[in-house]
């Protein structure tokens, strides 16, 4: 398998995680994780293990109407033959709204490892992109995501 194929595989893994969130599926979002994978949420929650990730997400989806992610993969690369990384930017449109909410912008990083022929998420981190005191960067971030809203949500 060539480098491009591995990079495609880790992009697909990232999309599986996002699809799980967007479908409000704890099993769909947690399944791509390694048994000992870690998730660091937007609020700083740190979960270790696929089972803990599932339980946390099940609780979140059961008690909250979470908006879907609109995402743009910025890069995907191999760090070694068996480790890869995806960096993405995301935004969300809250329920009942029709515009991206800049308060929900984030940078996401997924680190994946190859187990046999399968890629698994070992770390998924969702970091707020608030750009304190730099409104021009918030607007730039929003503008970069805006064209993707119709493609990904409708």
Order of alpha helices (4+ residues) and beta strands (2+ residues): alpha-alpha-beta-beta-alpha-beta-beta-beta-beta-alpha
